[in-house]
Amino acid sequence: MADIGKELIFELLKQVEQTLGDVEYKIDEIRSELSACREEQLLMLHDLQVAQSAWSGRRGM
């Protein structure tokens, strides 16, 4: 009877370990996506600043 309990606990722990591995993989994917979004936002901000600077230069003429 104790062996059955140990086997069940072992199987449960294996499933928990696999689930945690899946969660860690998903977290890494999300981090990569967030990083790409940040880079895109910075590029957009730069483009906006360049456009704003060009517009300000034209208005000052």
Secondary structure, DSSP 8 states (H G I E B T S, - for coil): -HHHHHHHHHHHHHHHHHHHHHHHHHHHHHHHHHHHHHHHHHHHHHHHHHHHHHHHHHHT-
